């Protein structure tokens, strides 16, 4: 279990460094079809259904790869 936590931490550091030091443009994230955005003069509601589904699928795939090794 300790090796998995170290690997996940290392991957998070690498991903964070890539996002910080490169010019990846994630303006599309949170604006995918299926994300619900309700804006009014007094309030706004944002429910990122598709974005969270995408994160879940990618996370599950990464964990599946880690468990294979």
PQR file with spaces between the fields and no chain letter, atoms N, CA, C, O and H, PARSE charges and radii, in Angstrom:
ATOM       1  N    UNK     1       0.827   -1.197    0.000 -0.4000 1.5000
ATOM       2  CA   UNK     1       0.000    0.000    0.000 -0.0000 2.0000
ATOM       3  C    UNK     1       0.866    1.254    0.000  0.5500 1.7000
ATOM       4  O    UNK     1       0.513    2.257   -0.620 -0.5500 1.4000
ATOM       5  N    UNK     2       1.991    1.196    0.691 -0.4000 1.5000
ATOM       6  CA   UNK     2       2.881    2.346    0.748 -0.0000 2.0000
ATOM       7  C    UNK     2       3.458    2.695   -0.620  0.5500 1.7000
ATOM       8  O    UNK     2       3.600    3.870   -0.961 -0.5500 1.4000
ATOM       9  H    UNK     2       2.278    0.381    1.195  0.4000 1.0000
ATOM      10  N    UNK     3       3.791    1.665   -1.401 -0.4000 1.5000
ATOM      11  CA   UNK     3       4.336    1.910   -2.739 -0.0000 2.0000
ATOM      12  C    UNK     3       3.309    2.599   -3.632  0.5500 1.7000
ATOM      13  O    UNK     3       3.650    3.469   -4.433 -0.5500 1.4000
ATOM      14  H    UNK     3       3.676    0.711   -1.124  0.4000 1.0000
ATOM      15  N    UNK     4       2.057    2.202   -3.484 -0.4000 1.5000
ATOM      16  CA   UNK     4       0.988    2.807   -4.287 -0.0000 2.0000
ATOM      17  C    UNK     4       0.828    4.278   -3.925  0.5500 1.7000
ATOM      18  O    UNK     4       0.676    5.120   -4.810 -0.5500 1.4000
ATOM      19  H    UNK     4       1.780    1.496   -2.834  0.4000 1.0000
ATOM      20  N    UNK     5       0.860    4.593   -2.644 -0.4000 1.5000
ATOM      21  CA   UNK     5       0.733    5.991   -2.225 -0.0000 2.0000
ATOM      22  C    UNK     5       1.905    6.833   -2.718  0.5500 1.7000
ATOM      23  O    UNK     5       1.718    7.976   -3.137 -0.5500 1.4000
ATOM      24  H    UNK     5       0.984    3.910   -1.925  0.4000 1.0000
ATOM      25  N    UNK     6       3.105    6.276   -2.671 -0.4000 1.5000
ATOM      26  CA   UNK     6       4.271    6.997   -3.181 -0.0000 2.0000
ATOM      27  C    UNK     6       4.140    7.210   -4.683  0.5500 1.7000
ATOM      28  O    UNK     6       4.438    8.297   -5.178 -0.5500 1.4000
ATOM      29  H    UNK     6       3.257    5.348   -2.331  0.4000 1.0000
ATOM      30  N    UNK     7       3.703    6.201   -5.407 -0.4000 1.5000
ATOM      31  CA   UNK     7       3.532    6.318   -6.853 -0.0000 2.0000
ATOM      32  C    UNK     7       2.463    7.346   -7.206  0.5500 1.7000
ATOM      33  O    UNK     7       2.655    8.151   -8.117 -0.5500 1.4000
ATOM      34  H    UNK     7       3.462    5.318   -5.004  0.4000 1.0000
ATOM      35  N    UNK     8       1.346    7.327   -6.498 -0.4000 1.5000
ATOM      36  CA   UNK     8       0.276    8.297   -6.749 -0.0000 2.0000
ATOM      37  C    UNK     8       0.768    9.706   -6.447  0.5500 1.7000
ATOM      38  O    UNK     8       0.492   10.634   -7.207 -0.5500 1.4000
ATOM      39  H    UNK     8       1.190    6.673   -5.757  0.4000 1.0000
ATOM      40  N    UNK     9       1.488    9.875   -5.355 -0.4000 1.5000
ATOM      41  CA   UNK     9       2.045   11.187   -5.029 -0.0000 2.0000
ATOM      42  C    UNK     9       3.018   11.665   -6.091  0.5500 1.7000
ATOM      43  O    UNK     9       2.998   12.835   -6.474 -0.5500 1.4000
ATOM      44  H    UNK     9       1.712    9.122   -4.737  0.4000 1.0000
ATOM      45  N    UNK    10       3.864   10.774   -6.565 -0.4000 1.5000
ATOM      46  CA   UNK    10       4.818   11.129   -7.613 -0.0000 2.0000
ATOM      47  C    UNK    10       4.094   11.529   -8.893  0.5500 1.7000
ATOM      48  O    UNK    10       4.469   12.504   -9.544 -0.5500 1.4000
ATOM      49  H    UNK    10       3.881    9.824   -6.254  0.4000 1.0000
ATOM      50  N    UNK    11       3.063   10.782   -9.253 -0.4000 1.5000
ATOM      51  CA   UNK    11       2.294   11.121  -10.452 -0.0000 2.0000
ATOM      52  C    UNK    11       1.600   12.473  -10.310  0.5500 1.7000
ATOM      53  O    UNK    11       1.538   13.242  -11.269 -0.5500 1.4000
ATOM      54  H    UNK    11       2.757    9.989   -8.725  0.4000 1.0000
ATOM      55  N    UNK    12       1.081   12.765   -9.126 -0.4000 1.5000
ATOM      56  CA   UNK    12       0.444   14.063   -8.904 -0.0000 2.0000
ATOM      57  C    UNK    12       1.444   15.206   -9.027  0.5500 1.7000
ATOM      58  O    UNK    12       1.117   16.264   -9.565 -0.5500 1.4000
ATOM      59  H    UNK    12       1.131   12.141   -8.346  0.4000 1.0000
ATOM      60  N    UNK    13       2.659   15.000   -8.530 -0.4000 1.5000
ATOM      61  CA   UNK    13       3.693   16.028   -8.658 -0.0000 2.0000
ATOM      62  C    UNK    13       4.049   16.241  -10.124  0.5500 1.7000
ATOM      63  O    UNK    13       4.185   17.383  -10.564 -0.5500 1.4000
ATOM      64  H    UNK    13       2.925   14.141   -8.093  0.4000 1.0000
ATOM      65  N    UNK    14       4.201   15.172  -10.876 -0.4000 1.5000
ATOM      66  CA   UNK    14       4.525   15.280  -12.307 -0.0000 2.0000
ATOM      67  C    UNK    14       3.408   15.991  -13.062  0.5500 1.7000
ATOM      68  O    UNK    14       3.677   16.886  -13.863 -0.5500 1.4000
ATOM      69  H    UNK    14       4.091   14.244  -10.518  0.4000 1.0000
ATOM      70  N    UNK    15       2.172   15.607  -12.819 -0.4000 1.5000
ATOM      71  CA   UNK    15       1.037   16.243  -13.496 -0.0000 2.0000
ATOM      72  C    UNK    15       0.944   17.713  -13.116  0.5500 1.7000
ATOM      73  O    UNK    15       0.707   18.563  -13.974 -0.5500 1.4000
ATOM      74  H    UNK    15       1.953   14.879  -12.169  0.4000 1.0000
ATOM      75  N    UNK    16       1.128   18.016  -11.841 -0.4000 1.5000
ATOM      76  CA   UNK    16       1.100   19.406  -11.395 -0.0000 2.0000
ATOM      77  C    UNK    16       2.192   20.237  -12.040  0.5500 1.7000
ATOM      78  O    UNK    16       1.954   21.378  -12.433 -0.5500 1.4000
ATOM      79  H    UNK    16       1.321   17.325  -11.144  0.4000 1.0000
ATOM      80  N    UNK    17       3.391   19.675  -12.154 -0.4000 1.5000
ATOM      81  CA   UNK    17       4.494   20.395  -12.794 -0.0000 2.0000
ATOM      82  C    UNK    17       4.206   20.624  -14.272  0.5500 1.7000
ATOM      83  O    UNK    17       4.480   21.702  -14.801 -0.5500 1.4000
ATOM      84  H    UNK    17       3.585   18.748  -11.835  0.4000 1.0000
ATOM      85  N    UNK    18       3.656   19.618  -14.936 -0.4000 1.5000
ATOM      86  CA   UNK    18       3.307   19.785  -16.350 -0.0000 2.0000
ATOM      87  C    UNK    18       2.266   20.881  -16.542  0.5500 1.7000
ATOM      88  O    UNK    18       2.380   21.702  -17.453 -0.5500 1.4000
ATOM      89  H    UNK    18       3.433   18.743  -14.506  0.4000 1.0000
ATOM      90  N    UNK    19       1.267   20.891  -15.696 -0.4000 1.5000
ATOM      91  CA   UNK    19       0.221   21.908  -15.818 -0.0000 2.0000
ATOM      92  C    UNK    19       0.750   23.300  -15.492  0.5500 1.7000
ATOM      93  O    UNK    19       0.294   24.289  -16.064 -0.5500 1.4000
ATOM      94  H    UNK    19       1.174   20.225  -14.956  0.4000 1.0000
ATOM      95  N    UNK    20       1.699   23.377  -14.586 -0.4000 1.5000
ATOM      96  CA   UNK    20       2.223   24.681  -14.173 -0.0000 2.0000
ATOM      97  C    UNK    20       3.209   25.256  -15.189  0.5500 1.7000
ATOM      98  O    UNK    20       3.168   26.450  -15.487 -0.5500 1.4000
ATOM      99  H    UNK    20       2.070   22.573  -14.121  0.4000 1.0000
ATOM     100  N    UNK    21       4.088   24.419  -15.717 -0.4000 1.5000
ATOM     101  CA   UNK    21       5.172   24.915  -16.550 -0.0000 2.0000
ATOM     102  C    UNK    21       4.910   24.831  -18.047  0.5500 1.7000
ATOM     103  O    UNK    21       5.734   25.307  -18.828 -0.5500 1.4000
ATOM     104  H    UNK    21       4.121   23.449  -15.475  0.4000 1.0000
ATOM     105  N    UNK    22       3.812   24.253  -18.472 -0.4000 1.5000
ATOM     106  CA   UNK    22       3.500   24.202  -19.901 -0.0000 2.0000
ATOM     107  C    UNK    22       2.256   25.036  -20.177  0.5500 1.7000
ATOM     108  O    UNK    22       1.624   25.560  -19.261 -0.5500 1.4000
ATOM     109  H    UNK    22       3.143   23.866  -17.838  0.4000 1.0000
ATOM     110  N    UNK    23       1.927   25.143  -21.430 -0.4000 1.5000
ATOM     111  CA   UNK    23       0.794   25.986  -21.819 -0.0000 2.0000
ATOM     112  C    UNK    23      -0.418   25.138  -22.200  0.5500 1.7000
ATOM     113  O    UNK    23      -1.093   25.419  -23.190 -0.5500 1.4000
ATOM     114  H    UNK    23       2.440   24.717  -22.175  0.4000 1.0000
ATOM     115  N    UNK    24      -0.689   24.095  -21.406 -0.4000 1.5000
ATOM     116  CA   UNK    24      -1.909   23.330  -21.646 -0.0000 2.0000
ATOM     117  C    UNK    24      -3.101   24.245  -21.450  0.5500 1.7000
ATOM     118  O    UNK    24      -3.131   25.060  -20.528 -0.5500 1.4000
ATOM     119  H    UNK    24      -0.140   23.867  -20.602  0.4000 1.0000
ATOM     120  N    UNK    25      -4.063   24.105  -22.309 -0.4000 1.5000
ATOM     121  CA   UNK    25      -5.245   24.951  -22.247 -0.0000 2.0000
ATOM     122  C    UNK    25      -6.443   24.090  -21.869  0.5500 1.7000
ATOM     123  O    UNK    25      -6.951   23.336  -22.697 -0.5500 1.4000
ATOM     124  H    UNK    25      -4.039   23.443  -23.058  0.4000 1.0000
ATOM     125  N    UNK    26      -6.893   24.198  -20.630 -0.4000 1.5000
ATOM     126  CA   UNK    26      -8.011   23.392  -20.164 -0.0000 2.0000
ATOM     127  C    UNK    26      -9.284   24.210  -20.063  0.5500 1.7000
ATOM     128  O    UNK    26     -10.110   23.961  -19.185 -0.5500 1.4000
ATOM     129  H    UNK    26      -6.480   24.811  -19.957  0.4000 1.0000
ATOM     130  N    UNK    27      -9.457   25.185  -20.950 -0.4000 1.5000
ATOM     131  CA   UNK    27     -10.673   25.997  -20.904 -0.0000 2.0000
ATOM     132  C    UNK    27     -11.910   25.180  -21.260  0.5500 1.7000
ATOM     133  O    UNK    27     -13.027   25.578  -20.932 -0.5500 1.4000
ATOM     134  H    UNK    27      -8.787   25.387  -21.663  0.4000 1.0000
ATOM     135  N    UNK    28     -11.727   24.047  -21.925 -0.4000 1.5000
ATOM     136  CA   UNK    28     -12.854   23.190  -22.284 -0.0000 2.0000
ATOM     137  C    UNK    28     -13.350   22.388  -21.095  0.5500 1.7000
ATOM     138  O    UNK    28     -14.495   21.936  -21.083 -0.5500 1.4000
ATOM     139  H    UNK    28     -10.819   23.724  -22.192  0.4000 1.0000
ATOM     140  N    UNK    29     -12.495   22.207  -20.090 -0.4000 1.5000
ATOM     141  CA   UNK    29     -12.889   21.400  -18.937 -0.0000 2.0000
ATOM     142  C    UNK    29     -13.905   22.164  -18.105  0.5500 1.7000
ATOM     143  O    UNK    29     -13.657   23.302  -17.707 -0.5500 1.4000
ATOM     144  H    UNK    29     -11.565   22.574  -20.099  0.4000 1.0000
ATOM     145  N    UNK    30     -15.033   21.552  -17.845 -0.4000 1.5000
ATOM     146  CA   UNK    30     -16.120   22.223  -17.149 -0.0000 2.0000
ATOM     147  C    UNK    30     -17.143   22.801  -18.103  0.5500 1.7000
ATOM     148  O    UNK    30     -18.171   23.328  -17.676 -0.5500 1.4000
ATOM     149  H    UNK    30     -15.235   20.628  -18.168  0.4000 1.0000
ATOM     150  N    UNK    31     -16.868   22.705  -19.387 -0.4000 1.5000
ATOM     151  CA   UNK    31     -17.804   23.190  -20.402 -0.0000 2.0000
ATOM     152  C    UNK    31     -18.148   22.078  -21.394  0.5500 1.7000
ATOM     153  O    UNK    31     -18.495   22.342  -22.545 -0.5500 1.4000
ATOM     154  H    UNK    31     -16.033   22.276  -19.734  0.4000 1.0000
ATOM     155  N    UNK    32     -18.047   20.857  -20.937 -0.4000 1.5000
ATOM     156  CA   UNK    32     -18.355   19.720  -21.794 -0.0000 2.0000
ATOM     157  C    UNK    32     -19.867   19.555  -21.933  0.5500 1.7000
ATOM     158  O    UNK    32     -20.621   20.005  -21.069 -0.5500 1.4000
ATOM     159  H    UNK    32     -17.764   20.643  -20.002  0.4000 1.0000
ATOM     160  N    UNK    33     -20.318   18.910  -23.018 -0.4000 1.5000
ATOM     161  CA   UNK    33     -21.749   18.622  -23.123 -0.0000 2.0000
ATOM     162  C    UNK    33     -22.168   17.718  -21.963  0.5500 1.7000
ATOM     163  O    UNK    33     -21.529   16.695  -21.713 -0.5500 1.4000
ATOM     164  H    UNK    33     -19.706   18.545  -23.719  0.4000 1.0000
ATOM     165  N    UNK    34     -23.198   18.077  -21.279 -0.4000 1.5000
ATOM     166  CA   UNK    34     -23.650   17.322  -20.120 -0.0000 2.0000
ATOM     167  C    UNK    34     -23.360   18.026  -18.804  0.5500 1.7000
ATOM     168  O    UNK    34     -23.933   17.671  -17.774 -0.5500 1.4000
ATOM     169  H    UNK    34     -23.716   18.907  -21.482  0.4000 1.0000
ATOM     170  N    UNK    35     -22.480   19.017  -18.825 -0.4000 1.5000
ATOM     171  CA   UNK    35     -22.250   19.844  -17.640 -0.0000 2.0000
ATOM     172  C    UNK    35     -23.380   20.860  -17.549  0.5500 1.7000
ATOM     173  O    UNK    35     -23.673   21.564  -18.515 -0.5500 1.4000
ATOM     174  H    UNK    35     -22.015   19.305  -19.661  0.4000 1.0000
ATOM     175  N    UNK    36     -24.005   20.929  -16.398 -0.4000 1.5000
ATOM     176  CA   UNK    36     -25.171   21.794  -16.221 -0.0000 2.0000
ATOM     177  C    UNK    36     -24.728   23.114  -15.612  0.5500 1.7000
ATOM     178  O    UNK    36     -24.080   23.142  -14.566 -0.5500 1.4000
ATOM     179  H    UNK    36     -23.767   20.356  -15.613  0.4000 1.0000
ATOM     180  N    UNK    37     -25.082   24.201  -16.273 -0.4000 1.5000
ATOM     181  CA   UNK    37     -24.752   25.539  -15.790 -0.0000 2.0000
ATOM     182  C    UNK    37     -26.021   26.385  -15.853  0.5500 1.7000
ATOM     183  O    UNK    37     -26.586   26.604  -16.924 -0.5500 1.4000
ATOM     184  H    UNK    37     -25.609   24.178  -17.123  0.4000 1.0000
ATOM     185  N    UNK    38     -26.452   26.850  -14.697 -0.4000 1.5000
ATOM     186  CA   UNK    38     -27.633   27.710  -14.606 -0.0000 2.0000
ATOM     187  C    UNK    38     -27.176   29.035  -14.013  0.5500 1.7000
ATOM     188  O    UNK    38     -26.689   29.086  -12.883 -0.5500 1.4000
ATOM     189  H    UNK    38     -25.994   26.672  -13.827  0.4000 1.0000
ATOM     190  N    UNK    39     -27.336   30.097  -14.776 -0.4000 1.5000
ATOM     191  CA   UNK    39     -26.929   31.417  -14.305 -0.0000 2.0000
ATOM     192  C    UNK    39     -28.127   32.349  -14.311  0.5500 1.7000
ATOM     193  O    UNK    39     -28.884   32.398  -15.281 -0.5500 1.4000
ATOM     194  H    UNK    39     -27.731   30.056  -15.694  0.4000 1.0000
ATOM     195  N    UNK    40     -28.289   33.077  -13.241 -0.4000 1.5000
ATOM     196  CA   UNK    40     -29.353   34.038  -13.079 -0.0000 2.0000
ATOM     197  C    UNK    40     -28.726   35.307  -12.522  0.5500 1.7000
ATOM     198  O    UNK    40     -27.532   35.327  -12.221 -0.5500 1.4000
ATOM     199  H    UNK    40     -27.674   33.037  -12.454  0.4000 1.0000
ATOM     200  N    UNK    41     -29.498   36.344  -12.383 -0.4000 1.5000
ATOM     201  CA   UNK    41     -28.955   37.583  -11.835 -0.0000 2.0000
ATOM     202  C    UNK    41     -28.528   37.417  -10.384  0.5500 1.7000
ATOM     203  O    UNK    41     -27.535   38.011   -9.963 -0.5500 1.4000
ATOM     204  H    UNK    41     -30.467   36.329  -12.626  0.4000 1.0000
ATOM     205  N    UNK    42     -29.256   36.624   -9.618 -0.4000 1.5000
ATOM     206  CA   UNK    42     -28.995   36.505   -8.190 -0.0000 2.0000
ATOM     207  C    UNK    42     -28.133   35.307   -7.809  0.5500 1.7000
ATOM     208  O    UNK    42     -27.545   35.299   -6.727 -0.5500 1.4000
ATOM     209  H    UNK    42     -30.062   36.142   -9.960  0.4000 1.0000
ATOM     210  N    UNK    43     -28.045   34.313   -8.654 -0.4000 1.5000
ATOM     211  CA   UNK    43     -27.304   33.106   -8.287 -0.0000 2.0000
ATOM     212  C    UNK    43     -26.822   32.391   -9.540  0.5500 1.7000
ATOM     213  O    UNK    43     -27.264   32.674  -10.653 -0.5500 1.4000
ATOM     214  H    UNK    43     -28.523   34.319   -9.532  0.4000 1.0000
ATOM     215  N    UNK    44     -25.913   31.468   -9.327 -0.4000 1.5000
ATOM     216  CA   UNK    44     -25.482   30.584  -10.406 -0.0000 2.0000
ATOM     217  C    UNK    44     -25.249   29.196   -9.817  0.5500 1.7000
ATOM     218  O    UNK    44     -24.779   29.052   -8.688 -0.5500 1.4000
ATOM     219  H    UNK    44     -25.553   31.238   -8.423  0.4000 1.0000
ATOM     220  N    UNK    45     -25.586   28.186  -10.601 -0.4000 1.5000
ATOM     221  CA   UNK    45     -25.430   26.792  -10.198 -0.0000 2.0000
ATOM     222  C    UNK    45     -24.641   26.083  -11.290  0.5500 1.7000
ATOM     223  O    UNK    45     -24.947   26.213  -12.476 -0.5500 1.4000
ATOM     224  H    UNK    45     -25.968   28.303  -11.518  0.4000 1.0000
ATOM     225  N    UNK    46     -23.628   25.335  -10.882 -0.4000 1.5000
ATOM     226  CA   UNK    46     -22.813   24.597  -11.835 -0.0000 2.0000
ATOM     227  C    UNK    46     -22.702   23.156  -11.355  0.5500 1.7000
ATOM     228  O    UNK    46     -22.230   22.898  -10.248 -0.5500 1.4000
ATOM     229  H    UNK    46     -23.380   25.229   -9.919  0.4000 1.0000
ATOM     230  N    UNK    47     -23.138   22.218  -12.194 -0.4000 1.5000
ATOM     231  CA   UNK    47     -23.083   20.793  -11.869 -0.0000 2.0000
ATOM     232  C    UNK    47     -22.281   20.102  -12.982  0.5500 1.7000
ATOM     233  O    UNK    47     -22.818   19.855  -14.062 -0.5500 1.4000
ATOM     234  H    UNK    47     -23.521   22.428  -13.094  0.4000 1.0000
ATOM     235  N    UNK    48     -21.008   19.789  -12.730 -0.4000 1.5000
ATOM     236  CA   UNK    48     -20.135   19.238  -13.778 -0.0000 2.0000
ATOM     237  C    UNK    48     -20.258   17.718  -13.927  0.5500 1.7000
ATOM     238  O    UNK    48     -19.328   16.989  -13.580 -0.5500 1.4000
ATOM     239  H    UNK    48     -20.573   19.989  -11.853  0.4000 1.0000
ATOM     240  N    UNK    49     -21.376   17.242  -14.431 -0.4000 1.5000
ATOM     241  CA   UNK    49     -21.607   15.801  -14.540 -0.0000 2.0000
ATOM     242  C    UNK    49     -20.611   15.126  -15.483  0.5500 1.7000
ATOM     243  O    UNK    49     -19.960   14.154  -15.100 -0.5500 1.4000
ATOM     244  H    UNK    49     -22.131   17.834  -14.712  0.4000 1.0000
ATOM     245  N    UNK    50     -20.489   15.624  -16.689 -0.4000 1.5000
ATOM     246  CA   UNK    50     -19.619   15.000  -17.680 -0.0000 2.0000
ATOM     247  C    UNK    50     -18.150   15.135  -17.294  0.5500 1.7000
ATOM     248  O    UNK    50     -17.372   14.201  -17.488 -0.5500 1.4000
ATOM     249  H    UNK    50     -21.018   16.414  -17.000  0.4000 1.0000
ATOM     250  N    UNK    51     -17.770   16.270  -16.759 -0.4000 1.5000
ATOM     251  CA   UNK    51     -16.378   16.466  -16.352 -0.0000 2.0000
ATOM     252  C    UNK    51     -15.986   15.486  -15.251  0.5500 1.7000
ATOM     253  O    UNK    51     -14.894   14.920  -15.292 -0.5500 1.4000
ATOM     254  H    UNK    51     -18.402   17.029  -16.601  0.4000 1.0000
ATOM     255  N    UNK    52     -16.860   15.278  -14.271 -0.4000 1.5000
ATOM     256  CA   UNK    52     -16.558   14.346  -13.187 -0.0000 2.0000
ATOM     257  C    UNK    52     -16.579   12.901  -13.679  0.5500 1.7000
ATOM     258  O    UNK    52     -15.831   12.065  -13.174 -0.5500 1.4000
ATOM     259  H    UNK    52     -17.748   15.737  -14.239  0.4000 1.0000
ATOM     260  N    UNK    53     -17.430   12.602  -14.660 -0.4000 1.5000
ATOM     261  CA   UNK    53     -17.432   11.271  -15.256 -0.0000 2.0000
ATOM     262  C    UNK    53     -16.106   11.016  -15.968  0.5500 1.7000
ATOM     263  O    UNK    53     -15.550    9.922  -15.873 -0.5500 1.4000
ATOM     264  H    UNK    53     -18.038   13.281  -15.071  0.4000 1.0000
ATOM     265  N    UNK    54     -15.602   12.015  -16.675 -0.4000 1.5000
ATOM     266  CA   UNK    54     -14.318   11.897  -17.357 -0.0000 2.0000
ATOM     267  C    UNK    54     -13.188   11.673  -16.354  0.5500 1.7000
ATOM     268  O    UNK    54     -12.324   10.825  -16.579 -0.5500 1.4000
ATOM     269  H    UNK    54     -16.054   12.904  -16.752  0.4000 1.0000
ATOM     270  N    UNK    55     -13.185   12.419  -15.256 -0.4000 1.5000
ATOM     271  CA   UNK    55     -12.164   12.239  -14.223 -0.0000 2.0000
ATOM     272  C    UNK    55     -12.263   10.837  -13.621  0.5500 1.7000
ATOM     273  O    UNK    55     -11.239   10.208  -13.353 -0.5500 1.4000
ATOM     274  H    UNK    55     -13.887   13.107  -15.074  0.4000 1.0000
ATOM     275  N    UNK    56     -13.466   10.347  -13.409 -0.4000 1.5000
ATOM     276  CA   UNK    56     -13.661    9.013  -12.843 -0.0000 2.0000
ATOM     277  C    UNK    56     -13.124    7.929  -13.777  0.5500 1.7000
ATOM     278  O    UNK    56     -12.470    6.989  -13.325 -0.5500 1.4000
ATOM     279  H    UNK    56     -14.298   10.858  -13.626  0.4000 1.0000
ATOM     280  N    UNK    57     -13.396    8.054  -15.063 -0.4000 1.5000
ATOM     281  CA   UNK    57     -12.926    7.058  -16.028 -0.0000 2.0000
ATOM     282  C    UNK    57     -11.404    7.075  -16.110  0.5500 1.7000
ATOM     283  O    UNK    57     -10.776    6.016  -16.105 -0.5500 1.4000
ATOM     284  H    UNK    57     -13.928    8.817  -15.430  0.4000 1.0000
ATOM     285  N    UNK    58     -10.808    8.247  -16.185 -0.4000 1.5000
ATOM     286  CA   UNK    58      -9.348    8.351  -16.259 -0.0000 2.0000
ATOM     287  C    UNK    58      -8.712    7.825  -14.973  0.5500 1.7000
ATOM     288  O    UNK    58      -7.722    7.095  -15.023 -0.5500 1.4000
ATOM     289  H    UNK    58     -11.318    9.108  -16.189  0.4000 1.0000
ATOM     290  N    UNK    59      -9.276    8.190  -13.831 -0.4000 1.5000
ATOM     291  CA   UNK    59      -8.745    7.701  -12.559 -0.0000 2.0000
ATOM     292  C    UNK    59      -8.854    6.191  -12.428  0.5500 1.7000
ATOM     293  O    UNK    59      -7.927    5.542  -11.945 -0.5500 1.4000
ATOM     294  H    UNK    59     -10.080    8.783  -13.791  0.4000 1.0000
ATOM     295  N    UNK    60      -9.974    5.629  -12.852 -0.4000 1.5000
ATOM     296  CA   UNK    60     -10.150    4.175  -12.810 -0.0000 2.0000
ATOM     297  C    UNK    60      -9.152    3.474  -13.722  0.5500 1.7000
ATOM     298  O    UNK    60      -8.615    2.424  -13.370 -0.5500 1.4000
ATOM     299  H    UNK    60     -10.728    6.157  -13.244  0.4000 1.0000
ATOM     300  N    UNK    61      -8.906    4.048  -14.885 -0.4000 1.5000
ATOM     301  CA   UNK    61      -7.934    3.467  -15.811 -0.0000 2.0000
ATOM     302  C    UNK    61      -6.531    3.504  -15.215  0.5500 1.7000
ATOM     303  O    UNK    61      -5.787    2.529  -15.320 -0.5500 1.4000
ATOM     304  H    UNK    61      -9.342    4.901  -15.171  0.4000 1.0000
ATOM     305  N    UNK    62      -6.168    4.619  -14.594 -0.4000 1.5000
ATOM     306  CA   UNK    62      -4.843    4.730  -13.976 -0.0000 2.0000
ATOM     307  C    UNK    62      -4.694    3.715  -12.848  0.5500 1.7000
ATOM     308  O    UNK    62      -3.661    3.054  -12.743 -0.5500 1.4000
ATOM     309  H    UNK    62      -6.773    5.410  -14.510  0.4000 1.0000
ATOM     310  N    UNK    63      -5.712    3.584  -12.007 -0.4000 1.5000
ATOM     311  CA   UNK    63      -5.646    2.598  -10.929 -0.0000 2.0000
ATOM     312  C    UNK    63      -5.607    1.175  -11.465  0.5500 1.7000
ATOM     313  O    UNK    63      -4.946    0.317  -10.881 -0.5500 1.4000
ATOM     314  H    UNK    63      -6.552    4.120  -12.092  0.4000 1.0000
ATOM     315  N    UNK    64      -6.297    0.910  -12.559 -0.4000 1.5000
ATOM     316  CA   UNK    64      -6.262   -0.409  -13.179 -0.0000 2.0000
ATOM     317  C    UNK    64      -4.850   -0.726  -13.675  0.5500 1.7000
ATOM     318  O    UNK    64      -4.360   -1.842  -13.503 -0.5500 1.4000
ATOM     319  H    UNK    64      -6.834    1.607  -13.033  0.4000 1.0000
ATOM     320  N    UNK    65      -4.202    0.265  -14.290 -0.4000 1.5000
ATOM     321  CA   UNK    65      -2.823    0.089  -14.769 -0.0000 2.0000
ATOM     322  C    UNK    65      -1.889   -0.173  -13.592  0.5500 1.7000
ATOM     323  O    UNK    65      -1.030   -1.053  -13.668 -0.5500 1.4000
ATOM     324  H    UNK    65      -4.600    1.172  -14.430  0.4000 1.0000
ATOM     325  N    UNK    66      -2.047    0.578  -12.511 -0.4000 1.5000
ATOM     326  CA   UNK    66      -1.185    0.409  -11.339 -0.0000 2.0000
ATOM     327  C    UNK    66      -1.365   -0.986  -10.740  0.5500 1.7000
ATOM     328  O    UNK    66      -0.386   -1.620  -10.348 -0.5500 1.4000
ATOM     329  H    UNK    66      -2.744    1.292  -12.450  0.4000 1.0000
ATOM     330  N    UNK    67      -2.590   -1.460  -10.669 -0.4000 1.5000
ATOM     331  CA   UNK    67      -2.839   -2.777  -10.073 -0.0000 2.0000
ATOM     332  C    UNK    67      -2.316   -3.912  -10.948  0.5500 1.7000
ATOM     333  O    UNK    67      -2.047   -5.002  -10.443 -0.5500 1.4000
ATOM     334  H    UNK    67      -3.385   -0.944  -10.988  0.4000 1.0000
ATOM     335  N    UNK    68      -2.169   -3.676  -12.240 -0.4000 1.5000
ATOM     336  CA   UNK    68      -1.651   -4.709  -13.137 -0.0000 2.0000
ATOM     337  C    UNK    68      -0.171   -4.962  -12.897  0.5500 1.7000
ATOM     338  O    UNK    68       0.323   -6.045  -13.211 -0.5500 1.4000
ATOM     339  H    UNK    68      -2.387   -2.790  -12.650  0.4000 1.0000
ATOM     340  N    UNK    69       0.543   -3.993  -12.350 -0.4000 1.5000
ATOM     341  CA   UNK    69       1.994   -4.129  -12.152 -0.0000 2.0000
ATOM     342  C    UNK    69       2.296   -4.334  -10.742  0.5500 1.7000
ATOM     343  O    UNK    69       3.463   -4.470  -10.374 -0.5500 1.4000
ATOM     344  H    UNK    69       0.141   -3.113  -12.094  0.4000 1.0000
